[in-house]
Amino acid sequence: MKKVTYEAGLQGEEIAKDYLIRKGMRCIETRYREKPGEIDLIMEDGDTVVFVEVKARFSQRQQGFGLSAVTPAKQKKIARAAVLFLARKNWLKRAVRFDVLEINQEQILHIPNAFQPGGMMF
C-alpha cells in the first residue's frame, strides 16, 4: 500500500509541476529535502518564490482530503525547510508564498497562499 501511495505522490508532483509551468511558473527544485521536512515543488512565479505542497488523491475514497492533510504541523515543517532553502540561496529578502495543489481524478485544485508560516490556513 505504501508503494502505491509513494508512486501516486510522484505522479501527482509531475502533474502539478506541468500544470504550474503551463500557468507561467518556472520550476527551481523538486522534492527538496532538509532536516525539518520536504518541499514537493519550489517554483518561481515572477519574482515570488513559491513553495508548493502537492496532495494527490486518485482513489474515490481519498478525494477531497488533500487540503486537510496539510496540518499546522506539516505547515511548520514546510516553512522551516523553506527558510533553510532561502538562506542557502541568499534569497531571504525575496517575496515568498506557500501554495497547496490537490490533484484528484477529476481536477486540479490550486490554492495560492494556502497558508502563512504562522500556521494560518485560508
Buried (B, 14 or more C-beta within 10 A) or exposed (E): EEEEEEEBBBBBBBBBBEBBEEEEBEBBBBEBEBEBBEBBBBBBBEEEBBBBBBBBBBEEEBBEEBBEEBEEEBBBBBBBBBBBBBEEEEEEEEEBBBBBBBBBEEEBBBBEEBBEBEEEBE
